[in-house]
């Protein structure tokens, strides 16, 4: 048995690498096949926004007209809700929240799993979407370019480009800051 131990170790390592490659390929295919939406990202001071080479993502937008946080049908912080999105100009925003995918689909466009938190007073209500994405990792040059763009004075349009799969899972596809896109593209396609 000791004679085969090195070969068994090599075989186990190859199987683990193959499993990892298969997992990456499946995630890539799921991201490519999903419906892409742009979600507004809260603009914060870029000095605290970039740490290392990632951008912290907080999805915060105005609540849709007539949206009643007390009647969402979900308890605050309840996981596994379904979020319905609707187009709003150059991005997507909250259309409604439901307990099931089918109920959310009746409220609007792409639906994804997640949680909605209501912030602020009713007259200036904002909603934060918790969709399982919280960071955008970028190469150093891209991160520095995004930081420089966001440091310039003015109100910037900052969006995360998100692929919504048939399974309702959100997968990050890239970022758009003032019309400049940075994409996650592992395979150049």
C-alpha positions as CSV (number, residue, x, y, z in Angstrom):
1,X,0.0,0.0,0.0
2,X,2.8,2.4,0.8
3,X,4.0,1.9,-2.8
4,X,0.8,3.4,-4.1
5,X,0.5,6.2,-1.6
6,X,2.2,8.9,-3.8
7,X,-0.1,8.0,-6.7
8,X,-3.2,8.1,-4.5
9,X,-2.1,11.5,-3.3
10,X,-1.7,12.8,-6.8
11,X,-5.0,11.3,-7.9
12,X,-6.8,12.9,-4.9
13,X,-5.2,16.3,-5.8
14,X,-6.3,16.0,-9.4
15,X,-9.8,15.1,-8.4
16,X,-10.0,18.2,-6.1
17,X,-8.6,20.4,-8.9
18,X,-11.1,19.0,-11.4
19,X,-14.0,19.6,-8.9
20,X,-12.9,23.2,-8.4
21,X,-12.6,23.8,-12.1
22,X,-16.1,22.3,-12.7
23,X,-17.5,24.5,-9.9
24,X,-16.0,27.6,-11.5
25,X,-17.3,26.7,-15.0
26,X,-20.8,26.1,-13.6
27,X,-20.9,29.5,-11.9
28,X,-19.5,31.2,-15.0
29,X,-22.2,29.5,-17.2
30,X,-25.0,30.5,-14.7
31,X,-23.8,34.1,-14.7
32,X,-23.7,34.2,-18.5
33,X,-27.2,32.7,-18.7
34,X,-28.9,35.0,-16.2
35,X,-30.9,38.1,-16.8
36,X,-28.6,41.1,-16.2
37,X,-29.8,44.0,-14.1
38,X,-28.1,47.1,-12.8
39,X,-28.7,47.9,-9.2
40,X,-27.9,51.2,-7.6
41,X,-25.0,51.1,-5.1
42,X,-24.9,53.6,-2.3
43,X,-22.3,56.2,-2.9
44,X,-19.9,56.6,0.1
45,X,-16.6,58.3,0.7
46,X,-14.2,56.4,-1.6
47,X,-11.4,56.5,1.0
48,X,-13.5,54.1,3.1
49,X,-15.0,52.4,0.0
50,X,-11.9,50.8,-1.3
51,X,-9.8,48.6,1.0
52,X,-7.3,46.5,-0.7
53,X,-8.7,45.8,-4.2
54,X,-12.4,45.5,-3.6
55,X,-15.3,47.8,-3.4
56,X,-17.9,47.3,-0.6
57,X,-21.4,47.1,-2.1
58,X,-24.4,48.4,-0.3
59,X,-27.6,48.3,-2.5
60,X,-29.6,51.3,-1.4
61,X,-32.4,53.0,-3.5
62,X,-35.6,54.9,-3.0
63,X,-38.6,52.8,-2.1
64,X,-41.1,52.5,-4.9
65,X,-44.2,54.8,-4.7
66,X,-46.8,53.3,-2.3
67,X,-44.4,50.7,-0.9
68,X,-45.4,49.8,2.6
69,X,-42.6,48.2,4.6
70,X,-45.1,47.1,7.2
71,X,-47.0,45.1,4.7
72,X,-44.2,43.4,2.8
73,X,-45.5,40.0,3.8
74,X,-42.1,39.1,5.4
75,X,-40.9,39.7,8.9
76,X,-37.9,42.1,9.2
77,X,-34.7,40.1,8.7
78,X,-36.6,37.0,7.4
79,X,-34.3,35.2,5.0
80,X,-35.3,33.4,1.8
81,X,-37.8,36.0,0.6
82,X,-38.1,36.8,-3.1
83,X,-37.5,40.3,-4.5
84,X,-39.2,41.5,-7.6
85,X,-37.3,44.2,-9.7
86,X,-38.5,46.7,-12.2
87,X,-36.7,48.9,-14.7
88,X,-36.2,52.5,-13.6
89,X,-34.4,54.4,-16.3
90,X,-30.8,53.2,-16.5
91,X,-31.1,50.7,-13.6
92,X,-33.5,48.4,-11.8
93,X,-35.2,49.0,-8.5
94,X,-37.5,47.2,-6.1
95,X,-40.9,46.4,-7.3
96,X,-42.1,44.3,-4.4
97,X,-41.3,41.4,-2.0
98,X,-43.0,38.0,-1.7
99,X,-42.6,34.7,0.1
100,X,-42.5,32.7,-3.1
101,X,-40.9,33.0,-6.5
102,X,-44.2,32.8,-8.3
103,X,-45.8,35.5,-6.1
104,X,-42.8,37.8,-6.7
105,X,-43.0,37.2,-10.5
106,X,-46.5,38.6,-10.5
107,X,-45.1,41.8,-9.0
108,X,-42.6,42.5,-11.8
109,X,-39.5,41.7,-13.8
110,X,-36.6,39.6,-12.7
111,X,-36.9,38.0,-9.3
112,X,-34.2,37.0,-7.0
113,X,-33.7,35.6,-3.5
114,X,-32.9,38.1,-0.8
115,X,-34.0,40.4,1.9
116,X,-35.3,44.0,2.0
117,X,-34.6,46.3,4.8
118,X,-36.5,49.6,5.1
119,X,-34.6,52.7,6.2
120,X,-35.6,56.2,7.0
121,X,-39.0,57.9,7.6
122,X,-42.0,57.0,5.4
123,X,-41.8,60.3,3.4
124,X,-38.1,59.6,2.4
125,X,-38.1,55.8,2.7
126,X,-35.2,54.0,1.2
127,X,-34.8,50.2,0.8
128,X,-31.6,48.2,1.2
129,X,-31.4,45.0,-0.8
130,X,-29.5,42.1,0.8
131,X,-28.9,39.7,-2.1
132,X,-25.8,37.8,-1.1
133,X,-23.3,40.1,-2.8
134,X,-21.3,42.5,-0.8
135,X,-18.0,43.0,-2.5
136,X,-16.6,43.7,-6.0
137,X,-13.0,42.4,-6.2
138,X,-11.0,44.1,-9.0
139,X,-7.4,44.1,-10.2
140,X,-5.3,46.8,-8.7
141,X,-5.5,49.1,-11.8
142,X,-9.2,48.8,-12.1
143,X,-9.8,49.4,-8.4
144,X,-7.6,52.5,-8.5
145,X,-9.4,53.8,-11.6
146,X,-12.8,53.3,-9.9
147,X,-11.5,55.0,-6.8
148,X,-10.1,58.0,-8.8
149,X,-13.4,58.3,-10.7
150,X,-15.4,58.3,-7.5
151,X,-13.1,60.8,-5.8
152,X,-13.9,63.5,-8.3
153,X,-16.5,65.9,-7.0
154,X,-20.1,65.5,-7.9
155,X,-22.9,62.9,-7.6
156,X,-21.9,59.8,-9.4
157,X,-24.1,57.1,-10.9
158,X,-22.7,53.9,-9.3
159,X,-24.3,50.5,-10.2
160,X,-23.5,46.9,-9.7
161,X,-24.2,44.8,-12.8
162,X,-25.9,41.6,-11.5
163,X,-26.9,38.4,-13.3
164,X,-30.1,36.9,-12.0
165,X,-30.2,33.2,-12.6
166,X,-33.2,31.0,-13.0
167,X,-32.5,29.7,-9.5
168,X,-33.1,33.3,-8.2
169,X,-29.5,33.7,-7.1
170,X,-27.7,37.0,-7.8
171,X,-24.2,36.7,-9.3
172,X,-22.0,39.8,-9.7
173,X,-21.1,40.5,-13.3
174,X,-19.4,43.9,-13.0
175,X,-19.7,47.5,-12.0
176,X,-20.7,50.7,-13.8
177,X,-19.6,54.1,-12.5
178,X,-20.7,57.1,-14.5
179,X,-21.1,55.0,-17.6
180,X,-17.7,53.3,-17.4
181,X,-18.1,49.5,-17.0
182,X,-15.7,47.1,-15.4
183,X,-16.7,43.5,-16.0
184,X,-15.8,40.2,-14.2
185,X,-14.7,38.0,-17.1
186,X,-12.7,35.0,-16.2
187,X,-12.6,33.5,-19.7
188,X,-12.5,36.5,-22.0
189,X,-16.0,35.8,-23.4
